[in-house]
């Protein structure tokens, strides 16, 4: 594997290892507070895709709920699921970043 490794001069311990997998963002999507899905490009060979859900509004103040995001077969999908018997719960608008490592 090609990369950069920096070791402590005295102990030989690795301080920086740039040969490890570093994440690469491929894109993002705004949920608009609704369930949905989008096609996404496949990762390079040997890489694993991931997603990160980030709220675009204050969840503590408003009792907003985040969606569950799943990547499968070239599709990023997200679904809001929560108990609707209580008051004040709602689907929070979020941005979902996706990429690979």
DRENGU-290224 format. One record per residue (C-alpha): residue in three letters; residue number from 0; y, x, z. Coordinates in pm, 1 decimal, always signed. Example, Ala and Ser with C-alpha at 12.3 -4.5 7.8 and 13.67 -1.06 7.14 Angstrom:
pt type: ALA, seq: 0, py: -450.0, px: +1230.0, pz: +780.0;
pt type: SER, seq: 1, py: -106.0, px: +1367.0, pz: +714.0;
END
This chain:
pt type: UNK, seq: 0, py: +0.0, px: +0.0, pz: +0.0;
pt type: UNK, seq: 1, py: +344.3, px: +132.9, pz: -87.2;
pt type: UNK, seq: 2, py: +624.2, px: +110.3, pz: +166.7;
pt type: UNK, seq: 3, py: +825.7, px: +279.8, pz: +438.6;
pt type: UNK, seq: 4, py: +689.9, px: +371.3, pz: +782.9;
pt type: UNK, seq: 5, py: +919.8, px: +521.8, pz: +1048.6;
pt type: UNK, seq: 6, py: +760.1, px: +674.9, pz: +1358.3;
pt type: UNK, seq: 7, py: +908.5, px: +792.3, pz: +1686.2;
pt type: UNK, seq: 8, py: +934.3, px: +1170.7, pz: +1666.2;
pt type: UNK, seq: 9, py: +808.7, px: +1226.9, pz: +2022.2;
pt type: UNK, seq: 10, py: +537.2, px: +963.2, pz: +2063.2;
pt type: UNK, seq: 11, py: +432.0, px: +893.0, pz: +1706.1;
pt type: UNK, seq: 12, py: +464.3, px: +517.5, pz: +1767.8;
pt type: UNK, seq: 13, py: +557.3, px: +309.4, pz: +1464.5;
pt type: UNK, seq: 14, py: +918.4, px: +185.8, pz: +1488.5;
pt type: UNK, seq: 15, py: +950.7, px: +28.9, pz: +1141.0;
pt type: UNK, seq: 16, py: +670.0, px: -66.0, pz: +906.0;
pt type: UNK, seq: 17, py: +793.8, px: -199.4, pz: +573.5;
pt type: UNK, seq: 18, py: +440.4, px: -212.2, pz: +434.1;
pt type: UNK, seq: 19, py: +370.6, px: -539.4, pz: +618.1;
pt type: UNK, seq: 20, py: +413.5, px: -881.0, pz: +462.8;
pt type: UNK, seq: 21, py: +780.0, px: -983.0, pz: +452.1;
pt type: UNK, seq: 22, py: +865.9, px: -1344.7, pz: +377.0;
pt type: UNK, seq: 23, py: +1037.4, px: -1448.0, pz: +53.7;
pt type: UNK, seq: 24, py: +1216.7, px: -1781.3, pz: +21.8;
pt type: UNK, seq: 25, py: +1139.4, px: -1974.4, pz: -297.0;
pt type: UNK, seq: 26, py: +1372.1, px: -2268.9, pz: -245.3;
pt type: UNK, seq: 27, py: +1476.0, px: -2561.4, pz: -27.8;
pt type: UNK, seq: 28, py: +1502.7, px: -2939.5, pz: -32.7;
pt type: UNK, seq: 29, py: +1710.1, px: -3187.7, pz: +170.4;
pt type: UNK, seq: 30, py: +1499.3, px: -3477.7, pz: +301.3;
pt type: UNK, seq: 31, py: +1777.1, px: -3739.8, pz: +307.3;
pt type: UNK, seq: 32, py: +1603.4, px: -3887.7, pz: +616.0;
pt type: UNK, seq: 33, py: +1314.0, px: -4024.3, pz: +409.0;
pt type: UNK, seq: 34, py: +953.5, px: -3931.4, pz: +333.2;
pt type: UNK, seq: 35, py: +911.9, px: -3743.1, pz: +8.0;
pt type: UNK, seq: 36, py: +756.2, px: -3465.8, pz: -195.0;
pt type: UNK, seq: 37, py: +845.3, px: -3213.0, pz: -465.0;
pt type: UNK, seq: 38, py: +642.4, px: -2981.9, pz: -687.1;
pt type: UNK, seq: 39, py: +686.0, px: -2614.6, pz: -597.8;
pt type: UNK, seq: 40, py: +584.6, px: -2296.8, pz: -780.8;
pt type: UNK, seq: 41, py: +271.3, px: -2115.4, pz: -665.8;
pt type: UNK, seq: 42, py: +304.3, px: -1795.7, pz: -463.1;
pt type: UNK, seq: 43, py: +214.4, px: -1458.1, pz: -615.4;
pt type: UNK, seq: 44, py: -151.8, px: -1362.4, pz: -598.9;
pt type: UNK, seq: 45, py: -263.1, px: -1281.2, pz: -245.3;
pt type: UNK, seq: 46, py: +40.2, px: -1443.8, pz: -78.7;
pt type: UNK, seq: 47, py: +47.2, px: -1745.6, pz: +155.0;
pt type: UNK, seq: 48, py: +306.9, px: -2022.9, pz: +129.5;
pt type: UNK, seq: 49, py: +500.8, px: -2157.4, pz: +429.0;
pt type: UNK, seq: 50, py: +769.3, px: -2412.8, pz: +509.8;
pt type: UNK, seq: 51, py: +1037.7, px: -2432.6, pz: +779.5;
pt type: UNK, seq: 52, py: +1208.6, px: -2759.8, pz: +877.3;
pt type: UNK, seq: 53, py: +1572.0, px: -2726.5, pz: +994.7;
pt type: UNK, seq: 54, py: +1767.3, px: -3031.9, pz: +1122.3;
pt type: UNK, seq: 55, py: +2108.2, px: -3098.9, pz: +970.6;
pt type: UNK, seq: 56, py: +2224.2, px: -3304.2, pz: +1269.4;
pt type: UNK, seq: 57, py: +2213.4, px: -3286.3, pz: +1650.5;
pt type: UNK, seq: 58, py: +1868.2, px: -3404.5, pz: +1758.7;
pt type: UNK, seq: 59, py: +1936.1, px: -3408.3, pz: +2132.9;
pt type: UNK, seq: 60, py: +2245.2, px: -3622.3, pz: +2109.7;
pt type: UNK, seq: 61, py: +2104.2, px: -3870.6, pz: +1859.8;
pt type: UNK, seq: 62, py: +1724.1, px: -3866.3, pz: +1937.2;
pt type: UNK, seq: 63, py: +1645.6, px: -3779.4, pz: +1576.4;
pt type: UNK, seq: 64, py: +1293.0, px: -3692.0, pz: +1471.1;
pt type: UNK, seq: 65, py: +1184.1, px: -3415.1, pz: +1231.5;
pt type: UNK, seq: 66, py: +931.3, px: -3467.7, pz: +952.3;
pt type: UNK, seq: 67, py: +595.4, px: -3295.0, pz: +932.8;
pt type: UNK, seq: 68, py: +587.5, px: -3074.4, pz: +621.6;
pt type: UNK, seq: 69, py: +269.6, px: -2979.7, pz: +433.0;
pt type: UNK, seq: 70, py: +211.7, px: -2761.1, pz: +126.9;
pt type: UNK, seq: 71, py: -100.2, px: -2840.2, pz: -76.8;
pt type: UNK, seq: 72, py: -194.3, px: -2806.1, pz: -443.9;
pt type: UNK, seq: 73, py: +153.9, px: -2702.9, pz: -557.7;
pt type: UNK, seq: 74, py: +331.8, px: -2986.3, pz: -375.7;
pt type: UNK, seq: 75, py: +557.1, px: -2975.4, pz: -68.4;
pt type: UNK, seq: 76, py: +546.1, px: -3312.9, pz: +106.5;
pt type: UNK, seq: 77, py: +707.6, px: -3435.8, pz: +426.9;
pt type: UNK, seq: 78, py: +650.9, px: -3743.4, pz: +640.7;
pt type: UNK, seq: 79, py: +842.3, px: -3883.1, pz: +938.0;
pt type: UNK, seq: 80, py: +610.2, px: -4021.1, pz: +1208.3;
pt type: UNK, seq: 81, py: +719.3, px: -4135.7, pz: +1551.8;
pt type: UNK, seq: 82, py: +685.3, px: -4426.3, pz: +1792.1;
pt type: UNK, seq: 83, py: +914.7, px: -4703.5, pz: +1667.3;
pt type: UNK, seq: 84, py: +876.5, px: -4914.4, pz: +1984.7;
pt type: UNK, seq: 85, py: +1157.7, px: -4726.2, pz: +2158.6;
pt type: UNK, seq: 86, py: +1526.6, px: -4747.8, pz: +2084.9;
pt type: UNK, seq: 87, py: +1743.5, px: -4474.2, pz: +1943.8;
pt type: UNK, seq: 88, py: +1477.3, px: -4291.4, pz: +1740.5;
pt type: UNK, seq: 89, py: +1553.2, px: -4224.1, pz: +1376.3;
pt type: UNK, seq: 90, py: +1453.8, px: -3994.6, pz: +1091.1;
pt type: UNK, seq: 91, py: +1688.6, px: -3695.8, pz: +1105.8;
pt type: UNK, seq: 92, py: +1824.9, px: -3554.9, pz: +783.6;
pt type: UNK, seq: 93, py: +1678.1, px: -3204.6, pz: +741.8;
pt type: UNK, seq: 94, py: +1652.4, px: -2917.1, pz: +500.2;
pt type: UNK, seq: 95, py: +1307.5, px: -2772.4, pz: +434.7;
pt type: UNK, seq: 96, py: +1291.6, px: -2410.8, pz: +322.4;
pt type: UNK, seq: 97, py: +973.3, px: -2297.0, pz: +150.2;
pt type: UNK, seq: 98, py: +845.6, px: -1960.9, pz: +41.4;
pt type: UNK, seq: 99, py: +563.9, px: -1712.4, pz: +86.2;
pt type: UNK, seq: 100, py: +462.0, px: -1404.8, pz: +283.3;
END
